[in-house]
């Protein structure tokens, strides 16, 4: 709760103009806890002047417009509690000062009755944090206690964490982790039975592990959903005149039961909201991926949809290039698609190593100096046929510590993108295969119409690279006198220096096909002991050109280009089939210029 000043100086502002605002004003006016009470019409300009009215102890939104509460919270008014109409009713209309002074039992009964009446309120399930804050305040008030906390069990870590506290320093609230079975709270969480403590509490028995000799009496009560303990409520008294008894335990058990119901309803509501939210986002992304637009634009729009839905700063889709062992940006919420083909952005080495090592989703954060906010990086891999193909990464700046919703949604989107990219890749592969056969038919006529052997050779190597989507091609003729292949023509899209190295490699590669009548696919040149260089070539298809049992030469293509996440980095069986047909047409075309002797 906010830091309290003297009662006569405390200020509260009620935003509202209806019956609830009037009732709250009357209840607060009759109390001696508040000095200045103001009522502001939400439709007036005074609403925007609230920041200039500081200091303010409490602002009550007595309307049904939740956006007003969110707006006032966004103002970040230091030391000001901002509560809803329901919370204010629980605090101020469930009992008054005279009832508390004259009959503690009457006040407790009225508090419990009011809570039970509001148990089924739909608004209750939407504000777990605020309601827990109010219930802890009511618990302290109705038990005449001084400090307290509500702790929940983290099932994964098997420990208790402080969800709400009064009278504890923020560093304690943020850092406390109480193991199940250790200390008072841990033992109560394990046994499921409340504990009444009278006298000094040892430091080892408290969640904060500090001296609590100021506590004269304490109650620790479990919160149960059925037979399952979900957390505990801790209530402490520092006054020697106020020692808790079994009647107090009975009362706090009732409050604990109500609190457990709130948490249960809140969790169910949260699951429903998250599921609806996820379905909405997934549906939006699916609609985007089905648009009649180029794939690149659809992926960029999908990233924009995701980053806007999760209130992030940036969302990138990376694809993995095994030849470079790097993740390169495939699409981004803030990526200029005009730069895609000229300036590929890669993932840094730290995240690349982590993705390759774990092959699982991960989350990482970096503290922003001088700020409570952190930079969060949430990533999920895209895996196809047990192969890591890509990575989906969301960048968020937030003071939150939990991103379960974001991680779950990224996982679903990754599956959706995987299916969409796979289908698109299959369609694109089918389209390119159709184009390959079409080009192959056309090039047959072109080769037959060329009457200059040098022009023919240049056309062969260039078209071989184009049809097979290869980086380099070497055409050799067989020197029967010397008994060796000689380079007749060559081509590479990677330049002259690269081509020189390919020609040297080809002297070894072309010999592998001498005793074969079919093409040979080499999927890993580096491991075949044909070269010591690990960088310039990885895959090839080679075939000897034979006509009427006479060896004419050889044709070899190197290193297939891949254009997407699901494209092979090597040549496929279909590529080999196309290459063989092309090689046969090359042999027929060359045979017109050379008189061959049988081998």
C-alpha positions in Angstrom: 0.0 0.0 0.0 1.1 3.6 -0.3 3.2 5.3 2.3 0.9 6.8 4.9 1.1 10.3 6.4 -0.8 11.7 9.3 -4.5 10.9 9.2 -5.7 14.5 9.1 -3.5 15.2 6.0 -4.4 12.1 3.9 -6.1 12.8 0.6 -8.4 10.7 -1.5 -10.0 11.4 -4.9 -13.2 9.7 -6.1 -13.7 9.6 -9.8 -17.3 9.1 -10.6 -20.8 10.7 -10.7 -23.2 7.9 -9.8 -24.6 6.3 -6.7 -21.4 4.4 -5.9 -19.4 7.6 -5.8 -21.9 9.2 -3.5 -22.0 6.2 -1.1 -18.2 6.1 -1.0 -18.0 9.8 -0.4 -20.4 9.4 2.6 -18.5 6.5 4.0 -15.1 8.2 3.8 -16.5 11.5 5.1 -17.8 9.8 8.3 -14.4 8.1 8.8 -11.5 9.8 10.7 -8.9 8.2 8.4 -9.1 10.8 5.7 -8.5 14.5 5.7 -9.4 15.7 2.2 -12.0 13.9 0.0 -12.7 15.1 -3.5 -15.1 13.9 -6.1 -14.3 14.4 -9.8 -16.7 14.0 -12.7 -15.0 11.6 -15.2 -16.4 13.8 -18.0 -14.8 17.0 -16.7 -11.4 18.5 -17.4 -10.4 18.0 -13.8 -9.6 14.4 -14.7 -6.5 15.6 -16.6 -5.5 17.8 -13.7 -5.0 15.0 -11.3 -1.2 14.8 -11.6 -1.0 18.5 -10.4 -3.0 17.6 -7.2 -0.2 15.6 -5.7 0.4 14.3 -3.0 -2.6 11.9 -3.2 -2.9 8.9 -1.0 -5.7 7.1 -3.0 -7.7 7.4 -6.2 -10.9 5.4 -6.5 -12.4 4.7 -9.9 -16.1 4.6 -9.0 -17.2 4.1 -12.6 -17.6 0.9 -14.6 -15.0 2.2 -17.1 -11.8 0.1 -16.5 -9.9 2.2 -19.0 -9.9 5.1 -16.5 -8.1 2.9 -14.0 -5.5 1.9 -16.6 -5.1 5.6 -17.6 -4.5 6.7 -14.0 -2.0 3.8 -13.4 -0.1 4.9 -16.5 0.4 8.3 -14.9 2.7 6.5 -12.4 1.8 8.7 -9.4 4.3 8.0 -6.7 2.9 6.9 -3.4 -0.7 6.8 -4.7 -3.0 3.7 -4.5 -5.3 3.4 -7.5 -8.2 1.0 -6.8 -11.4 0.0 -8.5 -15.0 0.5 -7.4 -15.3 -3.1 -6.1 -12.1 -2.8 -4.0 -13.3 0.4 -2.5 -16.6 -1.2 -1.6 -14.8 -4.0 0.1 -12.6 -1.6 2.0 -15.0 1.1 3.0 -18.6 -0.2 2.7 -18.2 -3.7 4.3 -18.1 -2.0 7.8 -17.6 1.3 9.4 -15.5 2.7 12.2 -18.2 2.4 14.9 -18.8 -1.2 14.1 -15.1 -2.0 14.3 -14.8 -0.2 17.7 -17.9 -1.7 19.3 -17.9 -5.2 18.1 -15.0 -7.0 16.4 -17.1 -10.1 15.8 -19.9 -8.1 14.1 -17.4 -6.4 11.9 -15.8 -9.7 10.9 -19.1 -11.2 10.1 -20.1 -8.3 7.9 -16.7 -8.4 6.1 -17.1 -12.1 5.4 -20.7 -11.6 4.3 -19.7 -8.8 1.9 -17.0 -10.9 0.5 -19.3 -13.9 -0.1 -21.8 -11.7 -1.8 -19.1 -10.4 -4.2 -17.5 -13.9 -4.8 -19.2 -14.4 -8.1 -18.6 -10.9 -9.5 -17.2 -11.1 -13.0 -15.0 -8.1 -12.3 -13.4 -10.1 -9.4 -11.6 -12.4 -11.7 -10.0 -9.7 -13.8 -8.0 -8.0 -11.1 -6.3 -10.6 -9.0 -3.5 -8.4 -7.9 -5.8 -5.6 -6.7 -8.2 -8.0 -5.0 -5.3 -9.7 -3.1 -4.1 -6.3 -2.0 -7.6 -5.5 -0.7 -8.0 -8.8 1.0 -4.7 -8.5 2.7 -5.7 -5.1 3.9 -9.0 -6.4 5.2 -7.2 -9.3 6.9 -4.9 -6.9 8.8 -7.7 -4.5 9.6 -10.2 -7.2 10.9 -7.4 -8.9 13.0 -5.9 -5.6 14.2 -2.6 -6.8 12.8 0.4 -4.8 11.7 2.1 -6.6 8.8 1.4 -9.5 6.5 1.8 -11.2 3.2 0.2 -13.6 0.7 2.6 -16.2 -0.7 1.9 -18.5 -3.7 3.6 -21.8 -4.6 5.7 -21.9 -7.7 5.1 -25.6 -8.7 8.1 -25.7 -11.0 10.6 -24.4 -8.5 8.8 -25.9 -5.5 9.0 -22.8 -3.4 6.8 -19.9 -2.1 7.1 -16.4 -3.5 5.5 -13.3 -2.1 2.5 -12.2 -4.3 1.3 -9.3 -2.0 2.7 -7.8 1.1 2.2 -5.0 3.6 4.9 -3.7 5.9 7.8 -5.4 4.0 10.5 -3.6 2.0 10.3 -4.0 -1.8 13.7 -5.7 -2.0 12.3 -8.4 0.4 9.1 -8.9 -1.6 11.0 -9.3 -4.9 13.8 -11.6 -3.7 12.2 -13.9 -1.2 12.0 -17.6 -2.2 10.8 -19.9 0.6 11.4 -23.6 0.0 8.5 -26.0 0.7 9.1 -27.6 4.1 11.6 -25.0 5.3 10.6 -22.3 7.8 7.1 -21.6 9.1 5.5 -20.8 5.7 7.2 -23.7 4.0 6.1 -26.2 6.8 2.5 -24.9 6.6 2.5 -25.2 2.8 3.7 -28.8 3.1 1.3 -29.8 6.0 -1.8 -27.9 4.9 -2.6 -26.9 8.5 -2.5 -23.4 10.0 0.0 -22.5 12.6 -0.4 -20.0 15.5 2.9 -18.5 16.8 3.2 -16.6 20.1 6.5 -15.0 21.1 9.7 -14.2 19.2 10.0 -15.7 15.7 13.4 -17.0 14.8 15.1 -15.6 11.7 15.4 -19.0 10.2 11.7 -19.5 10.4 10.8 -16.4 8.4 10.9 -16.1 4.6 13.1 -13.0 4.8 15.7 -14.7 7.0 16.1 -11.6 9.2 15.6 -11.0 12.9 11.8 -10.6 13.6 12.0 -10.0 17.3 9.5 -7.2 16.8 6.7 -9.8 16.1 4.7 -10.7 19.2 2.2 -13.0 17.6 1.7 -14.5 14.1 -0.6 -16.7 12.1 0.3 -18.6 9.0 -2.7 -20.2 7.2 -2.7 -22.3 4.1 -4.8 -21.5 1.1 -6.5 -24.6 -0.3 -8.2 -25.4 -3.6 -9.7 -28.8 -2.7 -6.9 -30.6 -1.0 -4.1 -28.8 -2.9 -2.2 -26.1 -1.1 -1.6 -23.2 -3.5 -0.1 -20.7 -1.0 -0.2 -19.3 2.5 -1.4 -16.1 4.3 1.0 -14.6 6.9 -0.5 -12.2 9.5 1.8 -10.6 12.2 1.1 -8.5 15.3 3.8 -6.3 16.8 1.6 -5.2 19.7 1.9 -7.0 23.0 -1.7 -6.3 23.8 -2.7 -8.1 20.5 -2.0 -11.8 20.8 -3.8 -14.0 18.3 -6.0 -16.9 19.4 -7.9 -19.8 17.8 -10.9 -17.5 17.0 -8.5 -15.5 14.9 -7.3 -18.6 13.2 -10.9 -19.5 12.3 -11.4 -16.0 10.8 -8.2 -16.1 8.8 -9.1 -19.5 7.5 -12.3 -18.0 6.1 -10.4 -15.3 4.4 -7.8 -17.8 3.1 -10.7 -19.8 1.6 -12.0 -16.8 -0.1 -8.5 -15.8 -1.4 -8.0 -19.3 -2.8 -11.3 -19.0 -4.7 -10.2 -15.6 -6.1 -6.9 -17.2 -7.3 -8.7 -20.2 -8.8 -11.2 -18.0 -10.6 -8.4 -15.7 -11.7 -6.4 -18.6 -13.1 -9.4 -20.0 -15.0 -10.1 -16.5 -16.3 -6.5 -16.0 -17.3 -6.4 -19.3 -19.1 -9.6 -18.4 -21.0 -8.4 -15.0 -21.9 -5.0 -16.3 -23.0 -6.6 -19.0 -25.1 -8.9 -16.5 -26.7 -6.0 -14.1 -27.3 -3.8 -16.8 -28.8 -6.7 -18.0 -31.1 -7.2 -14.4 -32.2 -3.5 -13.8 -33.0 -3.1 -17.2 -34.6 -6.2 -16.6 -36.7 -4.9 -13.2 -37.8 -1.5 -14.6 -38.8 -3.1 -17.5 -40.7 -5.2 -15.0 -42.6 -2.1 -13.0 -43.5 -0.2 -16.1 -44.7 -3.2 -16.9 -46.9 -3.1 -13.5 -48.7 -2.4 -13.3 -52.4 0.9 -11.6 -51.9 4.6 -12.5 -52.3 5.8 -14.7 -49.4 8.3 -12.2 -48.2 5.6 -9.5 -47.7 3.3 -12.0 -46.0 6.0 -13.0 -43.5 6.9 -9.4 -42.8 3.2 -8.7 -42.1 3.0 -11.7 -39.8 5.9 -10.4 -37.8 4.3 -7.0 -37.5 1.0 -8.7 -36.3 2.9 -10.6 -33.7 5.0 -7.7 -32.3 1.9 -5.5 -32.1 -0.2 -8.1 -30.4 2.5 -8.8 -27.8 3.5 -5.2 -27.3 7.1 -5.9 -28.3 9.7 -3.8 -29.9 10.8 -6.1 -32.7 10.0 -9.6 -34.0 12.3 -11.4 -36.4 12.1 -14.7 -38.3 15.6 -16.1 -39.0 16.4 -19.0 -41.3 19.4 -21.2 -40.7 22.1 -21.4 -43.4 24.1 -24.6 -42.5 26.9 -23.7 -45.0 27.6 -20.5 -43.1 26.4 -21.9 -39.7 24.5 -18.7 -39.2 20.9 -17.5 -38.8 19.9 -14.9 -41.4 16.9 -12.6 -41.2 14.1 -14.0 -43.4 11.4 -11.5 -42.2 11.0 -8.8 -39.6 8.4 -6.5 -38.2 10.9 -3.6 -38.9 12.7 -4.9 -42.0 12.9 -3.0 -45.3 12.1 -5.8 -47.8 13.9 -3.9 -50.5 17.1 -4.6 -48.6 16.5 -8.3 -48.3 18.5 -9.4 -51.3 21.4 -7.1 -50.7 22.0 -6.9 -47.0 21.0 -9.9 -44.9 21.1 -9.3 -41.2 22.4 -12.2 -39.1 21.7 -13.3 -35.6 24.6 -12.6 -33.1 26.9 -15.4 -32.1 25.6 -15.7 -28.5 22.0 -16.5 -29.6 23.2 -18.6 -32.5 25.2 -20.8 -30.2 22.4 -21.1 -27.8 19.8 -22.0 -30.5 22.1 -24.6 -32.0 23.1 -26.1 -28.7 19.6 -26.4 -27.1 17.3 -26.6 -30.1 14.6 -25.5 -27.6 12.8 -22.2 -26.8 14.8 -19.9 -24.5 14.5 -16.5 -22.9 17.3 -14.0 -22.0 17.3 -10.6 -20.5 19.7 -7.6 -20.2 19.4 -5.0 -17.5 19.0 -1.4 -18.7 21.3 0.8 -16.7 19.5 3.2 -14.3 16.1 1.7 -15.1 13.7 -0.9 -13.6 13.1 -2.1 -17.2 15.0 -4.9 -18.9 15.5 -6.0 -22.5 14.0 -9.4 -23.0 14.7 -11.8 -25.9 12.2 -14.6 -26.3 13.0 -17.2 -28.9 11.5 -20.4 -30.3 13.1 -22.7 -32.9 11.5 -23.9 -36.1 12.3 -27.5 -36.7 11.4 -29.5 -39.8 11.9 -33.3 -40.1 14.1 -33.1 -36.9 16.3 -30.5 -38.6 16.7 -27.0 -37.1 15.6 -24.7 -39.9 14.9 -21.3 -38.3 14.3 -19.2 -35.2 11.5 -16.9 -34.2 12.6 -14.2 -31.8 10.6 -11.5 -30.0 12.3 -8.5 -28.4 10.4 -6.8 -25.5 11.4 -4.0 -23.1 9.5 -4.5 -19.8 9.7 -4.5 -16.0 7.9 -7.9 -15.9 9.6 -11.1 -15.0 7.2 -13.7 -16.4 6.5 -14.2 -20.1 4.7 -17.5 -20.2 1.9 -16.1 -22.5 4.5 -14.9 -25.0 6.5 -18.1 -25.0 3.3 -20.2 -25.5 2.2 -18.0 -28.3 5.6 -18.0 -30.1 5.5 -21.8 -30.0 2.1 -21.9 -31.7 3.1 -19.3 -34.3 6.3 -21.3 -35.0 4.3 -24.4 -35.8 2.0 -22.3 -38.0 4.9 -20.7 -39.8 6.6 -24.1 -40.2 3.5 -25.5 -41.9 3.0 -22.4 -44.1 6.6 -22.3 -45.2 6.6 -26.0 -45.8 3.5 -25.8 -48.0 4.9 -22.7 -49.8 8.2 -24.4 -50.3 6.5 -27.5 -51.8 4.5 -25.3 -54.2 7.6 -23.3 -55.1 9.5 -26.5 -55.7 6.8 -27.9 -57.9 6.7 -24.6 -59.9 10.5 -24.6 -60.3 10.5 -28.2 -61.4 7.9 -27.4 -64.0 10.0 -24.5 -65.2 13.1 -26.7 -65.3 11.5 -29.2 -67.7 10.2 -26.3 -69.8 13.6 -24.6 -70.0 15.2 -28.0 -70.8 12.9 -28.5 -73.8 13.6 -25.0 -75.1 17.4 -25.3 -74.6 17.4 -28.5 -76.7 16.3 -26.5 -79.7 18.8 -23.7 -78.9 21.7 -26.1 -78.7 20.8 -27.7 -82.0 20.8 -24.3 -83.7 24.3 -23.1 -82.6 27.0 -23.6 -85.2 30.0 -22.2 -83.3 31.5 -24.7 -80.9 32.8 -21.9 -78.5 29.4 -20.3 -78.4 27.8 -23.7 -77.8 30.2 -24.4 -74.9 29.4 -21.0 -73.2 25.7 -21.6 -73.7 26.0 -25.1 -72.1 27.8 -24.0 -68.8 25.6 -20.9 -68.3 22.3 -22.8 -68.9 23.5 -25.7 -66.7 23.8 -23.3 -63.8 20.5 -21.6 -64.5 18.5 -24.9 -64.9 20.1 -26.6 -61.9 20.3 -23.4 -59.7 24.0 -24.1 -59.3 26.8 -21.7 -58.6 29.4 -23.1 -61.0 29.8 -25.4 -64.0 32.8 -27.0 -65.7 32.7 -28.6 -69.2 35.7 -30.9 -70.0 36.7 -32.5 -73.3 38.5 -35.8 -73.3 42.0 -35.8 -74.8 42.4 -39.3 -76.0 46.0 -38.8 -76.9 47.0 -37.7 -73.4 44.4 -39.8 -71.7 43.0 -37.0 -69.6 40.2 -34.4 -69.3 40.9 -30.8 -70.4 38.8 -27.8 -69.4 36.9 -26.6 -72.4 34.6 -24.0 -70.8 33.6 -23.0 -67.3 31.3 -20.5 -65.5 30.7 -19.4 -61.9 28.4 -16.7 -60.5 31.0 -16.2 -57.7 33.7 -14.7 -59.8 37.0 -15.6 -61.5 39.0 -16.4 -58.3 36.4 -18.9 -57.1 36.2 -20.4 -60.6 39.9 -21.1 -60.7 39.6 -23.1 -57.5 36.6 -25.0 -58.9 38.6 -25.9 -62.0 41.4 -27.4 -59.9 38.8 -29.4 -57.9 37.1 -30.5 -61.1 40.3 -32.4 -62.1 39.5 -34.8 -59.3 35.7 -34.7 -59.4 35.4 -35.5 -63.1 37.5 -38.7 -62.8 34.9 -40.2 -60.4 32.5 -40.7 -63.3 34.8 -42.5 -65.7 33.5 -45.9 -64.8 29.9 -44.9 -64.5 27.1 -44.6 -67.1 24.9 -42.5 -64.9 25.4 -39.2 -63.1 27.1 -39.2 -59.6 25.9 -36.9 -56.8 28.5 -35.9 -54.2 26.7 -34.5 -51.2 29.7 -33.7 -49.1 32.9 -32.8 -51.0 34.7 -31.9 -47.8 34.4 -35.3 -46.3 35.3 -37.1 -49.5 39.1 -36.3 -49.3 38.9 -34.6 -52.7 39.9 -31.2 -51.3 41.6 -29.8 -48.2 39.8 -26.5 -48.5 36.7 -26.4 -46.3 35.1 -23.2 -47.7 34.7 -22.9 -51.4 32.6 -26.0 -52.5 30.4 -28.5 -50.8 28.2 -30.4 -53.3 28.3 -31.5 -57.0 26.8 -33.6 -59.7 29.1 -35.0 -62.4 28.6 -37.1 -65.4 30.8 -38.4 -68.3 29.5 -37.6 -71.8 29.6 -40.8 -73.9 28.4 -41.2 -77.5 28.4 -44.6 -79.2 30.8 -46.0 -76.5 33.2 -43.1 -77.1 34.1 -40.8 -74.3 33.5 -37.2 -75.3 34.1 -35.3 -72.1 32.5 -34.6 -68.7 30.0 -32.0 -67.3 29.9 -31.0 -63.6 27.8 -28.5 -61.7 28.7 -27.3 -58.2 26.8 -26.0 -55.1 23.1 -25.6 -55.4 21.6 -22.3 -54.2 19.0 -22.5 -51.5 16.3 -19.8 -51.4 14.3 -20.6 -48.2 14.1 -22.3 -44.9 13.1 -25.7 -46.4 15.3 -25.6 -49.5 18.0 -28.3 -49.6 21.6 -27.1 -49.6 22.5 -30.0 -51.9 21.2 -31.4 -55.1 18.0 -33.6 -55.0 17.1 -36.7 -56.9 15.0 -34.5 -59.2 18.0 -32.3 -59.9 20.0 -35.4 -60.8 17.2 -36.5 -63.2 17.1 -33.1 -64.9 21.0 -33.0 -65.1 21.1 -36.4 -66.8 18.6 -35.3 -69.5 20.5 -32.1 -70.0 23.8 -34.0 -70.3 22.4 -36.2 -73.0 21.4 -33.1 -75.0 24.8 -31.6 -74.5 26.5 -34.8 -75.8 24.3 -34.8 -78.9 25.1 -31.1 -79.5 28.9 -31.5 -79.1 29.0 -34.6 -81.2 28.3 -32.5 -84.3 31.7 -30.8 -83.9 34.0 -33.7 -83.0 34.9 -37.0 -84.7 35.0 -39.6 -81.9 36.9 -42.8 -81.7 35.6 -45.6 -79.5 37.2 -45.5 -76.1 
